[in-house]
């Protein structure tokens, strides 16, 4: 009876194993494209779906991997490693260090097996460095290695080619390299056209259209937006239809073809309003409001721009404010509302400056990162050169040993001792270089963090209110942290300055307008100007001397 029970258990286990293997045999021995279609559901439903049970996920994944290994299917085996990578990359609870460990392991496996998934791993490396770490130079290194792997491969052979090209195109767009963006987006388009796929065509055609607009080539821009529109019509994709009508309408507006622009914009608005595509809503409403203003229809423009502002406030995107605020300024100038006109004049200038500051910070950070990488490579080259030199020296010693056996023992002992000492020094130097590299990376991270923190502090200062002494002390502490003891040094130079004058100097240093100062201090603009007049007299500043230069001298 006992033997019969054991036999039944064994049969059940064998049957279970056969059923498991049969369940996953549909993945076996397919080409990349065929397997990608089968594997896509597993990826979306289980790998990156945070609701799917992780224990069950790994149980299934290991069964598929065992099936692949048993049937010697390296492609399927590699896909299981890629799915595991997706699990750790896109489930937010895992740290970046865990993600990097899995990325490095997966890249090594792909390289050993010489499979095209290596390009996908390089893409994921680039995405993490670009969007999470903000190390743009390292991101581009991985993206470019990815590009070299996929540029001469068809999408039929490697279905992920479109995504790879798209990521690199958007990285160049982020740094306003429009020519390179166009080149890569066109390549991405071509990869899909070759296999009659359309998943990314609207977006890529639209990206090319935007780049040509940025270069003021509106005819080319129109061409690509029309291509995107035709695809969206064929696919019955109403979202992209609305976006493309809006972009074509905006191009017509740029040419001042208002008669052509208005129906396109209204058609876009009718489609995207029920879809709640707020970004396009802001652009379309702003453009319609601008046309109404330019045609002298102020009453028609006002509700359009007001609605655009409502949706822009919901999105909180500087690019949308940069488009909207100049037209709100024009509106309030034409309706003779100077208070609102001044407010939007200041706001428009601030938004434009903020966008430029952000772009400059990205460029500076990338330049710093490039310099760090150059230094690292130079150091590693120097170390390799030293090792080569030592190897040549050792070969010379061996040659001398062959020539003079009589001196062999003495020469060998001396050179051997010298060689060991130099090897020890070389190893120590390598360790020092690696430590210096680690320190440089930390300094770069600290530098990046300080730039971000300083921008955040400045935004807090510009939005503060300092009516009470307690608010002033909080403001003063934050100000001194950003500007490194500026007010303390100023007070030491000019002991007779009153607290009110010190507050005025702090706000002037932030380049606030008289109106903004009055709001923060809870006084009238006249009081602010009076304080400034008294201050000029106290420090004997002539009318010809500029405020900005004097403020710089006071804090030195």
Protein Blocks (a to p, Z undefined) as FASTA:
>chain_A
ZZmmmmmmmmmmmmmmmmmmmmmmmmgopafklmmmmmmmmmmmmmmmmkbcfklmmmmm
mmmmmmmmmnopaklmmmmmmmmmmmmmmmmkbcfklmmmmmmmmmmmmmmnopaklmmm
mmmmmmmmmmmnopaklmmmmmmmmmmmmmmpcfklmmmlmmmmmmmmmmmmmnopaklm
mmmmmmmmmmmmmnopaklmmmmmmmmmmmmmmnopaklmmmmmmmmmmmmmmnopaklm
mmmmmmmmmmmmmnopaklmmmmmmmmmmmmmmnopaklmmmmmmmmmmmmmmnopaklm
mmmmmmmmmmmmmnopaklmmmmmmmmmmmmmmnopaklmmmmmmmmmmmmmmmmmmmmm
mmmmmmmmmmmmmmmmmmmmmmmmmmmmmmmmmmmmmmmmmmmmmlmmmmmmmmmmmmmm
mmmmmmmmmmmmmmmmmmmmmmmmmmmmmmmmmmmmmmmmmmpccfbfklmmmmmmmmmm
mnnomlmmmmmmmmmbcfklmmmmmmmmnopafklmmmmnopafklmmmmmmmmmmmnop
afklcfklmmmmmmZZ
